[in-house]
Amino acid sequence: MKTRRSINVSLVLLLTLMALLQSCSGIKPWVKPYERENIADPIMAFDRDPIDSKFMSHGFGNREAAIGAEGSGGGGCGCN
């Protein structure tokens, strides 16, 4: 005979499994294709002025002899 505690644990596990399976059943993209233009809006950019940020990081890389250290292309020699 099962105890009341084991029945409760089994019920919780069953409900958790059902919730996980339900969440995986209908995978749809969060952003619909017609909503993607809103994400590409310049107001959503990380930098207020991307040209200025690029110029400052280039100057910093030259000054610190670390060109390419922030993940940009090239081999670090400055010959992009």
Steps between C-alpha positions, in 0.01 A plus 500: 500500500636837399528767756338836461840668457603276210166567328556878537854473364378292207225751427743793506741317270219412261374858487852632447558254216170596340584870524841443341353297217230759441754781479695311233200408290450815296833671447437819309729797455449771759542767235283469197645593160289815472618615845872476421509848348435637849810326635716642219398853598803722577352582841567137597878532443742463791691814406347842457759586236651186343741696279644682801528174695685334211738798477569496874564123509735533201692776676514299822627194313776702336600667825506177701646289216199271522339524158259213459481428872131586517396236248541694178636352180867490413804351663592783735755655267268778385485383139125435479 
